[in-house]
Every structure is written in structure tokens, then in C-alpha cells.
Amino acid sequence: MTHPLFRYVLSAAILGMHALGAAWGQAQDDRILRTVEANTDAQLNFLADTVNINSGTLNVGGVKAVGALYRQELEALGFEARWIDMPTELARAGHLIARRDFGRAGPHLLLIGHIDTVFEADSPFQRFERVGDRAKGPGIADMKGGNAVVIYALKALLEADAAGAGTVTVFFTGDEEAPGRPLSVSRADLVEAGKAADYALNFEGGSAEWAVIGRRGSSGWELSVTGERAHSSGIFRDEVGAGAIFEAARILNRFYGEVRGPFGLTFNPGVIGGGTFLNEGETPLHLNAYGKTNVVAQTVRVKGGLRFMSEAQKDEARALMRTIVDAHLPKTDAEISFTDSYPAMEATPENEALLNVLNGVHARLGVPAAKPFPPERRGAADISFVAPYVTSMDGLGVDGSGSHSPREDMDIASMTFATKRAALLIHDLLHSQ
């Protein structure tokens, strides 16, 4: 945990950075912005090239092919890039990581994107298409548009000779839409990169109105209940008890009444099966149950999810759930287990201060200040894995609609705006020491 004094000093330092634009000078800003504009057509063509290569999460060859295009662009910008393969049993393509030191000492920035999309090779939605001031295509907003923002913001800084300090690491994961399991393997390299950085910026989705400085974490839980199998005529007797289904109902009802309530905390029992016999089907989420109305149920299993605003909130909810589970009805037993998935991205003072830096950029671009997107309305993402270790922000990519559907599109002008904003923000952070 970060020491309170360090948190104060760091927050104060970041809070002062939003005024740095005046020190850099309008001329420098203008050079960067003109470079972004000059590259707009090339950027859109590059985006089209990446969209037209299918990179559904399970299309290992397609993910690597798009990654090779990104690697080529980054190496042309002087980055040292490498592909990180995943173990064969994870059935995932791996990740692209690229790094460049810009000469003088300065902060270390981690820029995050993902290469994969939800559209696999057999999807009918496969091609880039321009429709007026918008562009359509699989993954164009989620998030190949954001990846193009990262690369062309860095290109603008270098072509305008405006980098000059610090270190930038670009990390594009290959399986954000369906991460390889266990996460301790598929996200180990990303976590390591986050621990080495001073700031982490994620470019998934975006608008001029909002920025993400907090988002909920997610985890799973499984409830297993047993009861005394017997003729139903004996239910509630001392030697038979309540049965597994009544015990499961008691637990779920108390969850609803007693765990529910803290702001941003939600939990959902998504799958339930119970009866005399129970076994898993083709996947762990398929439960096959058999029983009779005249037999007291002897087994129940419930599988659910838990979303939370902070690790403390998660721990408190789990503790209360365990307490409720342990108060058994007669002749029953129950236990609950939890599995970690995505940690919470907490809206820390450092993240709030980073938003102030972004809004200093907004002021120079002549647009209203961005507001923090309500964290309870955002799901988990790759930024969540590094947020416990580094000052973080998300929502810096393109403005689109219809993600994960054949209607997915992007406002072309938003790509140019996001690239300008990213270039100035990266510049300010690199020169913040």
C-alpha cells in the first residue's frame, strides 16, 4: 500500500501539471497538432488495414497478423518490440510489447490496448466501410481505433520532435475479450509492466465528455449445499431436516437482504441446479439435475458473479456471505468459494489528479473539461490489472457505438481529436519531472 505522505506528494505534483501547457508554449502544441492533422488520412487507412484482418480472440493467426502490423509501425518509430507467446494450453495468441527511452530521465508511461475482437473468423461482419463521417468495421471502436490513436499520437510527437524525455512502453494484449486462464499467467507480463510504470493510460473507448479513473472489479463465487436425502413426508423432522434446496434458498434470500446495499456492489446468482443428483454438463456452467417431488433434495450448486468498487468492499462482502452460509438449517451443510478475476480500478486521489492533467490538455484544445465516468457503470478491463500499482486512466480512445455487434462504428473526427489529446497528454507527462 502506498504511504499516505507519498500519496500526498504525488497528488500535489500531478495537480500542478495541468498548467504546464503554458510552459511548453503554443508553438510546440501547434507543431504536434498540425502533425496529427497531416497524418489523418494515413491513420484512417492504417486503421482500415487492421480492421480488415480478422483478429477474433480465438483466431491466433489473425491476432498475430494484426500484431505484426502494429509491431512494424512501432519499430519504425524507434521502439524495441517483441511478441510474448502464451503457453499452448491457454489457446491464445499472446501479446505485443514495445518500449522506447527518449534520452533524458523522466516518467515511465504504459500505454495499453488490445488486438483481439469479439468477431471470430466465421463472423459475417469482417470489413471496414466508410459511411460519411463515420466508419464501420469489426473492432473499429473496441478497440483498433484506440490502438491507432496510440501509434499516431507517438508518431506525431516524434515527427514534431516533442518527446525528448522519459520512457514509453506500449502493451497490446491479444485476448482482452476472452482472457486466457489462469489470469495469473495471461496477465503476468501486463502486471509486471504496470509495476514498472509511473502512469498507465488505456485507450479503450472514449469521448471528449468523459474519462475513466475508476471502474469496478469482478470475481466469481460458487455455493455448494448438501442435505439429508429422505422421503419428503419426513421433511422438517429432526432426523431429516430442511433439505438442500431450502438451505440454498435461505442463503440466497439472506444474500439479497443483507449483502445487498453498499454503493456499487452487485452480485448475481447466474446458474443454479439442485435435486437428488447433480453433475456438470459440457462446461462448468452447464448443471444437470435430477430429483423427485417426493424426495428431499440432497444437493444444490449455485454459481454467480460479484462486482465491487474496491478490494475492501469485495472483502467485506465475501466475509458477510461466508457468515450467512455458515448459519445452517437443520441437517444441512453448505460452503462457498470465491475466485478472483479482475481487481477494482479504484478512483484514487492520484487518478483524480491525472484527470486534472487531462483537463489542462482539454483547455488548450478549447473543449470543456472531461468528467469522471461513474465507475459503477464500467465493467472490468485490462487497465484493472495494473491500476492497483500505478496511477491510471482509461477511456482515451475513439468515440463509437454498437460495440460487439454488426453495427459497430466510429466517429472519424473523434479519432483525430483523441490522437491530438493523447499526443499532448503523453508529452506533458513525459516532461513532468
N, C-alpha and C positions, 0 to 999 in steps of 0.2 A: 504494500500500500504506500502511496506517495506521502511523504512527510508534509504536514499542514503548512509549514513555513515555505517549503519548496513550491507547493501549490500556489501559495500567495505570490511569491516572486515570479513564477512562471506566468500566472494570470496577469499580473501587472505589466510584464514585458509584452505579452501579446496584446493587451489592451492598448498599449501605446503605438502598436504597429500600424493601425488603420490611418494614422496621419503621415505615414512615410511617403505616400504618393507625391506630396509636395516636394519632398527632398529629392526624389528621383528626377522630378521635372517633367513637365508636359511633353517636352521634345522626345524623351525616351518612351513615354507612353505612346505617343503618336507613331513612332517607328514600329513599335510592337503591333499596334492595331492596324497600321497600313499593311504590314506583312501578313497578318491574318487574312485581311480582305483580299490581298493579292493571291492568296493560296486557296480561296474558297472553291473555285471550280475543281482544282486538283484534289481538294479534300473530299468533295462530293463524289468525284469519280473513284477515288480510293475507297470510300465507303461502299459504293456500288460493287466494286470488285470483291470486297469481303462479304457483303450480303449475298452475292451470287454463288458463293461456295457454301454448301450446306455444312453446318457445324453443330448439328444436334448433339447433345451431350454424349450419346452412345455411339456416335459416328467418329470413332477415334481418328481415322484418317482425315476426315473433314476438319476436325478441330486442329489437328497438327498442320493442315494446309493453310488455314487462316492464320494460325500462329506463325507460320513461316513468312507470311506477308508482313505481319507486324514486326517480326524479328528483322527482316530486311530493311524496313523503314527506320527502325531504331538504331541498327548498326550504321546506317548511312548518316545518322546524327551523332555518331561517335560513341554510342553505348556499347558496352560489352554485354552480349546477350547469350543466354543458354536455355535449353529446354530441359525441364525437370520431368523425367518419366515417373509414372506411378507403378507400383507393383502390379503384376499381371492380374492377380486375383481381384483388384479393385475395378477392373474393366473400364478404366478411364484413361484419357489421352495424356494428362499431365498438365504442366503449367509453363508459361514463359516468364522469365525474369531477366531484366536488363538494368544495368547500372552505369552511371557516369559521374565522375567527380569533376567539378567545374573550377579547379585551380585553387582558389583561396578557401580557407576554412569557413565553414558556415553550417547551417542546419542540414539535416538529412530528411528529405521528403520521400514518402512512399505513395505512389500513385497507383490506384487499384482499378482493375476492370475484369471482365470475364469474356472469354472467347465463345463459349457454347451458347446454344439457344434451346428452346423447348421444341423446335421443329426438327424432327428426325428425317432421315433420308427418304422415307416413304411419304412424307407430307406433301400435299399438292401445292402448298404455299412455299415457293422456292426462289422467286426472282425479285430483284429491285425494279421499282417502277416510279417514275416521277409523275406526279399529278398536280400541275400548277405549282403552288408554293409549298407543297408537301411531297414527301417521298414515302413509298410503301416498301415493305420487304420483311422477311423473317429475321427477327432480332435487330431491326434497324434502330429501335429505341431501347431495347433490352438485350445487349447493350453495345452493339457495334458502333452506334453513333457516339456513345461516350468514349469508346476506345479511340475513335478518330479524333475526338476532342483532345485527348491526352497527347497523341502523337503530333498533331498540328499545332497545339499550344507550345510544345517543346521546340518544334521546327521554327515557329515564329520567334521565340526567344533567341535561338541560336542565329537565325538569319539577321535579326536585329542587333546581334552582338550584345545581348542584355542579360545573359545568365551570369557567368563570371564568379560565382561563389557557391559553396555548399555541394551537396550530393543529391542526386535524384535516382531512386530505384522505381522502375515500372514493374508491376506484378500483375499479369493477366492469368487468371485461373482458367482451367479448361473444363470445369464441372460444377459451376455455381448453381445451375438449375437443378441438378441432382447429384450432390456431392458423393464422392466415393466414401465408403465406410470401411474401417472406422475413420472418423474425422481426425482422430489423433495422428493418423498417417497422412490423409489427403490435405490437411491444413497445417501440417507441421512447418513447412517451408514458409508459408504466409505468416504464421505466428512469429517465426524467427525474424523475418523481415520487419515485422511490426515492432518487435522489441528493439531493433537496431535504429529505428527512425525517431525523429522528433515530431513529425506531423504525418498523418495519413489522410489522404483525400481519395474518396471513392466517386466514380463518375457514372453511377447507375441512376438513370432518370434525372430530371432537373427542370427547373423553371427559374425565371427571374424573381418570382414571388417568394419562393421557399428555399430553405436549406435544411439539411438533416443533421442535427447534432445529438440526437438520441433516438434509439429505436429498441423495441422490446426484444428480449431473448426468448428462446423456445426450448422446451425439453419434453420428454415423454414420461409416462407413468403406466404401470401395469398393476392391476389389483387381482389377486388370486384368493378365492374364497372356497372353503370346504364346509360341508355339513354332514349330518348323520343320515345315511340312506336308510329309509324305512317306509312302511305303508303309510299313506297320507292320513289314514284315520288316527294315527298316533302323534301327528304333529302337535307341538306345544307341550307334550308330556315331558316330564323330567328326563326320561331316558332317550327321547328323540330330539327335542329342542326345536329350533326355528327353521332349520334348513338353510342351504347356501344362498338361495335366491332372496329370501327375506333379509339375510345378513348383508348381501350386496346392496339391496335396496336401502337398508338402514344407513350404510356407509355413504352411498351416493346422495341420499337425501340430506345427510348432515354436511357433506361437502357443499351442497348447494346453499344451505342455510348459514353455515359457519365459516367456510373458507372464502366464499364469495364476498366481495366488498371493497378491498383496497384498490385504489385508483390504478387502472391499467392492468390489473391481474385478471386473467381469464384462464379457465380450464375446461376441457371438453372430453367427456367420455364418448369416444367416437365409435367404438366397437364393443359389443357385449355378447357373450354366449353362456348358456348355463343349462343344467339338467342333470340327468343321471350320468351321462358320459359326455366328454368334450375333448376334441382334438383340433389341431391346426390343419388347415387345408393347404392349398398350393402355395400360400405365403403366410407369414405370421399374422397378417391381418384378416385372413380367412379363418373363421371359427365355426366348426361343425359340431352342433349339439344334438343330443338325443335324450328324451325323457318321457315320462308319462304323467298324466294329471293325477294319478293315484299313487305316485311315488314321490317322497320328499327329495328334493334336489340335493345332490351331494357335491356339486362343483359349479363354480361360476368364474369366468375370467372377463375382465374389463380392460380395455386399452384406450389410453387417452393422451392428450397433449396439455401442456401448461405453458402459458406465456406470461412474461413478467417484465417489470420496469427496471429492476436492479437485482443483483445477486442476493442482496439482503432480503428483498421481497420474495424471491424464489425460495430461499432457505426457510423463511418464516412460514410460507405456505406449505412446504413439504413437512415441516415439523408438525403443524396442525393436522395435516392429512394423516400422518402416522399415528397421532394421538387418537383421532377418530377411529381409525382402523382397529386399534388395539382394544376398543371397548366392545367386546364380542357379545352377541346374543347367545343364549344357552346352546351348548353342544355344537358350536361353530368355531371356525378359526379363519383368520384372514391375514394376509400380508401384502404390503405394497412396495414396489421397487421403482426406482427412478433412473432414467438415462439422460445424460447431458447431451445437448446438441449445439445450439448457438448461444453464446453468452449475451447478456444485455449490453447494448451500447448506451451507457448512462450519460445523461446530459450534464456533464461536469462543468465546473467553472471554466476550465481550460477550453472546453469545446465552445462554451458561450463566448469566450474571448476571441476564439478563432472566427466565430461568426461576425464579430465586430471588424476583424481584419477584412473579411469578405465584403462587408458593407462599406468599408473605405474604398474598395475597388468599385462597388456599385456607384458610389458618389462620383468617382472620376468618370464612370461611363454614363452618368446622367440618368440613372434609373433608381427607383425607390429602393429602400433597404429591404433585404430579404428577411422574412420571418422564420423562426424555427418551426419546422413541421412537427405537428403533435406526435410525439414518439409512440403513443398508444395506438396510432393508426398506421404505423410502419411495421412490416414483418422483419424477419432476420435477413441478413445479407453477409457477404464476405467481410465487410468492414467490422462486423461484430466480433470477429476472431481477434482483431488487433486492437480494438477500442479499449480493452482493459489495460493496455500497456502504453498507449500513445495518444496524444491529442488528435482528435479525429473529426471528420466532416464527410457527409455523403450528399447525394442529390445535386451533383455538379455537372451532370451530363446534359443530354438533349431533352427537349420537351416533345413528348409523343403521346399517342393514345393507342388503345386496343392491344396492349402487350399480351403475349401468349395466345393471340387469336389471329385469324387470317386478315383481320382489319388493322394489324399493327402498322403504324405510320409515324412520321416525324415531321415537325415544322422545320423546314430547311433554314429559315432565319434563326431559329433557336440554336442550331449548330454553330453558326458564326458567332452569335452572342456568347454561347458557352465557351467557345475557344478563346475569344478575347478575354473573358472573365478569368478563365483558367490561366492564361498566359500572364496576366497582371498579378494574379494571386500567387502563382508559383514564383514569379520574380520577387514579389515583396517578401515572401517567406524565406527565400534563399538569401536575401540581403538583410535579414532581420537581426544578425549578430555583428 
